[in-house]
Amino acid sequence: MHKLKLMVAALLLVMSTSILSPVPAHAVSLDSPTVETGGILGVLLNLLNSTIFSRLDLSDNKQVSTLPPVLPTTPTPPVTPSVKTNSKKEVVGFYAEWHSDDQSSYNDLVKHHDAINTIAPLWAGLKKDGTVIDRGGANHAAVVKYANANNIATLLLVNAADGDIHAVLTDAKIRTKAINNLEAYIKKYGLTGINIDFEGVQPWDKDNLTQFMKELSGRLKPAGYLVTIDVFPKHNETTDIAIAYDYAALAKYADKIFVMTYDYHGGWGSPGAVADLPLVEQDIKYALTLIPSNKLYLGVAGYGYDWSSKGNQSLEYGAIANLINKFGATVEWDDTAKSPHFTYTGNDKVKHQVWYENHQSLQYKLNLVNKYDLAGIALWKLGQEDQADWDVIKSAFK
């Protein structure tokens, strides 16, 4: 992912000031997985955005609510003992319902409520005119009621509804309208605050994103609401595609910043670890130079990717476990990336390679949280992870 991001960013910096500067950029949403930008840059952005969001929509995965079987073939790598701290670490669970009867996130919430401090339900989409649409799912009020009864905070997860966040970020009137509507939504369901998930924001909207967060914070914080944001991982401010996320400026306005340290490999390139540990640590160390540790949360993944000559597919842990059992695959361990992976030949006679996250790889991420005294973790998403993750979390953060 980083190699591609560096390549795309270089082109962005060279080309955005000349040929493509008049072309409006469009962020990507669940409902609009492509970018409407033309030229060479458009092709690159289409490639990046169409794959970077593949982790979000797992609606084609039939293993949504199936608990994974035991994996006797999984190797047991040497794990560094968890580094303990005295501070309380927060566990945030992203919460999503891909269809009307999808109960995976809710079931996971109920099962592990004693280990979860906050949920961020993907219930709202922000349209380019500032209106907010409801993404549906289960009874929102019932979810909030359960969370409140178990002292679990609720953050409205909102992203771009129609692939165009640029208009919202750049127009002062639309920003005000959007903030009005988001505040009304939060009040309607009695939520604790908001989680802004504007992904793929283009470099030229860096200051506009900061301004949006400044105005959002100015409205919601005095009313007692939490303001949080998801940002791309990065390790510099000049050549990375994540330049739009001004860490230092955003830290002034956000109570919590979730760094999405995953998707380092995906459908845009060759197979590899979803969350390569050396890269994760590199990006944490950089983030800490600009974001206070008590505001910084490590994004952790509960899924993986399947690569083959037919393309790439994101898979939940349950589906990955089923593949291992069905095809008798032998799981291997990459000791540099600290990640499990395996190959198999499917019924289609095509060879597949799968890299994924499980409780063993998670242990190393939690060690980093304790080592650098971060505020906690944010898991994408509840219901798709290795169920053994929770024992590791409780042990590391007790």
C-alpha positions in Angstrom: 0.0 0.0 0.0 2.7 2.4 0.9 4.6 1.9 -2.4 1.5 2.7 -4.3 0.6 5.7 -2.0 4.0 7.1 -2.5 3.8 6.7 -6.3 0.3 8.3 -6.5 1.2 11.1 -4.1 4.2 12.0 -6.3 2.0 12.3 -9.3 -0.5 14.3 -7.4 2.0 16.8 -6.3 3.4 17.2 -9.8 0.1 17.2 -11.7 -2.4 18.8 -9.4 -1.0 22.3 -10.0 -1.3 22.1 -13.8 -3.4 19.9 -15.9 -5.8 18.6 -13.2 -6.1 21.5 -10.8 -9.5 22.7 -12.2 -11.0 19.2 -11.8 -12.9 18.7 -8.6 -11.9 15.7 -6.5 -14.4 13.2 -5.2 -14.0 11.1 -2.1 -15.3 7.6 -2.2 -18.2 6.2 -0.2 -19.8 2.8 0.2 -22.4 3.7 -2.3 -20.1 5.0 -4.9 -16.9 3.0 -5.1 -15.4 4.9 -8.1 -13.9 8.3 -8.6 -15.1 10.7 -11.3 -11.7 12.3 -11.9 -10.4 12.2 -15.5 -6.9 11.7 -17.0 -4.0 9.7 -15.7 -4.6 10.8 -12.2 -8.2 9.7 -12.5 -7.1 6.2 -13.4 -4.7 6.0 -10.4 -7.3 7.4 -8.0 -9.9 5.0 -9.3 -7.5 2.1 -8.7 -6.6 3.4 -5.2 -10.1 4.2 -4.0 -11.8 1.2 -5.5 -9.5 -1.1 -3.5 -9.0 0.9 -0.4 -12.6 0.7 0.5 -12.9 -3.1 -0.2 -12.4 -3.7 3.5 -15.6 -1.7 4.2 -18.2 -3.7 2.3 -18.2 -7.3 3.1 -21.8 -7.9 2.1 -20.9 -10.7 -0.3 -19.3 -12.6 2.5 -21.7 -15.4 3.7 -19.8 -15.9 6.9 -21.0 -12.7 8.6 -22.5 -14.3 11.7 -20.7 -17.6 11.7 -18.2 -18.1 14.5 -14.9 -19.5 13.2 -14.0 -23.1 13.8 -10.9 -24.1 15.7 -7.8 -24.0 13.5 -5.5 -26.9 14.5 -3.1 -26.2 11.6 -2.4 -22.6 12.8 1.2 -22.3 14.0 2.0 -20.9 17.3 4.6 -18.1 16.8 6.8 -16.9 19.7 4.9 -13.9 21.1 6.7 -11.3 23.2 5.0 -11.0 26.6 2.5 -8.2 26.7 4.0 -5.0 28.0 1.8 -3.9 30.9 0.9 -0.3 31.8 -1.1 1.2 34.6 -3.3 3.3 32.4 -6.7 2.2 31.2 -6.8 1.4 27.5 -10.0 2.0 25.6 -11.4 -0.6 23.2 -13.5 0.9 20.3 -15.5 -1.3 18.0 -16.6 -0.1 14.6 -20.2 -1.4 14.1 -21.8 -2.0 10.7 -24.8 -3.8 9.3 -24.5 -4.7 5.6 -28.1 -5.9 5.2 -31.4 -5.7 7.1 -30.9 -9.0 9.0 -27.2 -8.6 9.6 -26.8 -9.0 13.4 -23.0 -9.8 13.5 -21.9 -6.6 15.1 -24.8 -6.6 17.6 -24.2 -10.2 18.6 -20.5 -9.4 19.0 -21.3 -6.4 21.1 -23.5 -8.4 23.4 -21.0 -11.2 23.7 -18.1 -9.0 24.5 -19.7 -6.0 26.1 -17.5 -6.4 29.2 -14.4 -5.6 27.0 -15.8 -2.9 24.8 -15.8 0.8 25.9 -17.2 2.4 22.8 -18.9 1.5 19.5 -19.0 3.6 16.3 -22.0 2.5 14.3 -22.0 3.2 10.6 -25.4 4.7 10.5 -25.1 7.9 8.5 -23.8 9.1 5.2 -23.1 12.8 4.4 -24.3 13.9 0.9 -22.5 16.6 -1.1 -25.3 19.1 -0.4 -24.9 18.7 3.4 -27.9 16.4 4.0 -27.5 13.3 6.0 -28.9 9.9 5.0 -29.6 7.0 7.3 -27.8 3.9 6.1 -30.4 1.6 7.8 -29.6 -1.5 9.7 -31.1 -2.7 13.0 -33.2 -0.6 15.3 -30.8 2.2 16.2 -32.6 3.1 19.5 -32.4 -0.5 20.7 -28.6 -0.6 20.0 -28.1 2.7 21.9 -30.3 1.5 24.8 -28.2 -1.7 25.1 -24.9 0.3 24.9 -26.1 2.8 27.5 -27.2 0.0 29.9 -23.7 -1.4 29.7 -21.8 1.9 30.0 -20.7 1.8 26.4 -20.3 5.1 24.6 -21.8 5.5 21.1 -20.2 7.5 18.3 -22.0 8.2 15.0 -19.8 6.9 12.2 -20.4 9.1 9.2 -18.7 9.0 5.8 -19.4 10.4 2.3 -22.7 9.1 1.0 -22.3 9.8 -2.7 -18.6 10.0 -3.3 -18.2 13.8 -3.1 -16.9 15.2 0.2 -15.0 17.9 -1.6 -18.1 20.1 -1.9 -18.9 19.8 1.8 -15.4 20.6 2.8 -15.0 23.7 0.6 -18.4 25.5 0.9 -19.0 27.3 4.1 -22.7 27.2 3.8 -22.8 23.5 3.1 -20.4 22.8 6.0 -22.8 24.6 8.3 -25.8 22.7 6.9 -23.9 19.4 7.3 -23.0 20.2 10.9 -26.5 21.2 11.7 -27.8 17.9 10.3 -25.2 15.8 12.1 -25.9 17.4 15.4 -29.7 16.7 14.9 -29.0 13.1 14.2 -26.8 12.7 17.3 -29.5 14.3 19.4 -32.3 12.2 17.9 -30.7 8.9 19.0 -29.0 10.2 22.2 -25.5 9.4 21.0 -22.3 10.2 22.8 -20.6 11.9 19.9 -19.4 11.5 16.3 -16.7 9.7 14.3 -15.7 11.3 11.0 -14.6 8.8 8.5 -13.8 10.8 5.3 -11.4 8.5 3.5 -9.4 9.3 0.3 -9.5 13.1 1.0 -7.3 14.6 -1.7 -4.2 16.6 -0.8 -5.6 20.0 -1.9 -8.4 19.6 0.6 -6.1 19.3 3.6 -6.9 22.8 5.1 -10.6 22.3 4.2 -10.8 19.1 6.2 -9.2 20.8 9.2 -11.6 23.7 8.9 -14.5 21.3 8.9 -13.3 19.6 12.0 -12.7 23.0 13.7 -16.3 24.0 13.0 -17.7 20.6 14.0 -15.7 20.7 17.2 -16.8 24.3 17.9 -20.5 23.2 17.6 -20.5 19.8 19.4 -17.9 20.0 22.1 -19.6 22.9 24.1 -22.7 20.7 24.0 -20.8 17.9 25.7 -20.3 15.6 22.7 -17.1 13.8 21.7 -15.6 14.6 18.4 -13.4 11.9 16.8 -11.8 11.2 13.4 -10.3 8.3 11.4 -7.1 9.1 9.5 -4.8 7.3 7.1 -1.4 6.1 8.5 1.6 8.0 7.2 5.3 8.6 8.0 5.9 12.1 6.5 4.1 15.2 5.4 5.5 15.6 1.8 5.1 12.6 -0.4 2.4 10.4 1.2 -1.1 10.2 -0.2 -2.3 10.8 3.4 -1.1 14.4 3.4 -4.7 15.6 3.6 -4.8 14.5 7.2 -3.0 17.3 9.1 -2.2 15.3 12.3 -1.1 18.3 14.4 -4.0 20.5 13.4 -6.6 17.8 13.7 -5.4 17.0 17.2 -6.4 20.5 18.3 -10.1 19.8 17.5 -10.5 16.0 17.9 -10.8 14.3 21.2 -9.7 11.0 19.7 -7.8 10.1 16.5 -8.1 6.6 15.1 -5.1 5.8 12.8 -6.2 3.1 10.3 -3.0 1.1 10.4 -4.2 -1.7 8.1 -4.6 -2.3 4.4 -0.8 -2.0 3.8 -1.4 -4.6 1.2 -4.6 -5.1 -0.8 -6.1 -5.5 -4.3 -3.9 -2.7 -5.7 -0.7 -4.8 -5.5 1.0 -8.0 -4.7 0.0 -10.2 -1.7 1.3 -9.3 1.7 0.4 -8.6 5.3 -2.7 -6.5 5.9 -1.0 -4.8 8.9 2.7 -5.3 8.5 4.1 -4.8 12.0 7.3 -2.8 11.1 5.2 -0.4 9.0 2.6 -0.1 11.8 5.2 0.8 14.3 6.9 3.2 12.0 3.6 5.0 11.4 2.8 5.1 15.2 6.1 6.6 16.0 5.5 9.3 13.4 2.0 10.0 14.5 3.2 10.5 18.1 5.4 13.4 17.0 2.2 15.3 16.1 -0.6 13.7 18.1 -0.7 13.4 21.9 -0.6 9.7 23.0 -3.7 10.1 25.1 -5.6 11.0 21.9 -4.1 8.4 19.6 -5.8 5.0 18.9 -4.3 2.2 16.9 -6.6 0.9 14.2 -6.6 -2.9 14.1 -8.2 -5.2 11.5 -10.3 -8.4 11.9 -10.2 -9.5 8.3 -7.9 -10.5 5.5 -7.5 -10.6 1.7 -7.6 -13.5 -0.8 -5.4 -12.9 -3.9 -5.6 -14.9 -7.1 -5.3 -14.4 -10.9 -9.1 -13.7 -10.8 -8.6 -10.7 -8.6 -8.8 -9.8 -4.9 -11.4 -10.3 -2.3 -11.7 -9.2 1.3 -12.8 -11.9 3.8 -13.9 -12.0 7.4 -12.0 -14.2 9.7 -14.8 -16.8 9.8 -14.7 -17.2 6.0 -10.9 -17.5 6.1 -11.1 -20.2 8.8 -13.5 -22.1 6.6 -11.1 -22.0 3.6 -8.4 -23.4 5.8 -10.5 -26.3 6.9 -12.2 -26.9 3.5 -8.9 -27.1 1.5 -6.7 -28.4 4.2 -4.4 -25.4 3.9 -1.2 -25.2 6.0 -1.0 -21.8 7.8 2.5 -20.2 7.8 3.8 -17.4 9.9 5.8 -14.4 8.6 8.0 -13.5 11.5 8.9 -10.1 10.1 5.4 -8.9 9.3 4.1 -10.9 12.3 1.2 -12.2 10.2 -0.3 -15.6 9.3 -0.8 -16.5 5.6 -1.5 -19.6 3.5 -2.1 -20.7 -0.1 -4.7 -23.1 -1.5 -6.0 -24.2 -4.9 -9.7 -23.7 -5.1 -12.4 -25.7 -6.9 -11.8 -23.5 -9.9 -8.2 -24.9 -10.0 -6.8 -21.4 -9.4 -4.1 -20.9 -6.8 -5.0 -18.4 -4.1 -2.9 -16.6 -1.5 -4.4 -15.4 1.7 -3.0 -13.0 4.3 -5.1 -12.1 7.4 -5.1 -10.9 11.0 -5.8 -13.2 14.0 -5.3 -13.2 17.7 -1.6 -14.0 17.3 -0.9 -11.0 15.1 -3.1 -8.8 17.2 -1.0 -9.5 20.3 1.9 -7.7 18.7 -0.2 -4.7 17.9 -1.4 -4.6 21.5 2.2 -4.7 22.7 2.8 -1.6 20.6 -0.2 0.1 22.2 1.3 -0.5 25.7 4.9 0.2 24.6 4.0 3.7 23.3 1.2 4.2 25.9 -1.5 4.9 23.2 -5.0 5.6 24.3 -6.4 2.3 23.0 -7.5 0.4 19.9 -10.2 0.7 17.3 -11.3 -2.6 15.7 -12.7 -2.8 12.2 -15.2 -4.3 12.6 -17.3 -6.0 15.4 -18.4 -9.5 14.3 -15.8 -10.3 11.7 -12.7 -10.8 13.9 -11.1 -13.9 15.4 -13.1 -14.6 18.5 -9.8 -15.4 20.3 -8.9 -11.7 19.9 -10.9 -10.9 23.0 -8.9 -13.1 25.4 -5.8 -11.4 24.1 -7.3 -7.9 24.5 -8.4 -8.6 28.1 -5.0 -9.9 29.0 -3.1 -7.1 27.4 -5.3 -4.3 28.8 -6.2 -5.6 32.2 
